[in-house]
Amino acid sequence: MRRRIVSVIAVLACTAAIGTFVASIGCTKATVTERKEMTPLIEATLTPEDMNLFAEYMDPEILTEVNEELGSATPYEFLDRYIDKDPEFAEVLERYGYTTE
C-alpha cells in the first residue's frame, strides 16, 4: 500500500513538473479536447492542460524516467521520447487529434 501511495505522489509531482515546464515556454494553442483534425505532433503547440491530460495516460515509471532523462525539453521532445519507450502511447495522441509521423 505504501509503495502505491509513493507511486501516486511521484506521478503527481511529474505531472506538475510537466505543466510548469509547458507554461514556462508560453504555449497558447487550444486544448487537445477542442481539436477537430489531425495535426502532426511536431507542428503542435501544446498547453499545460494538454500535457496534464496526456500525463494521465502515461505509465508513471516511464513518465518519471523520461522526465529525469531529458530535464528541460520541449513538449514535442518529451512526447517523442516517451513514445520511444512506450509506442502504444501514440494511440492516445491519435485519439486527441495528433499524428506522430
Beta strands, then each sheet from edge to edge (+ up, - down):
strand 1: 39-40
strand 2: 98-99
sheet 1: 1+ 2+
end
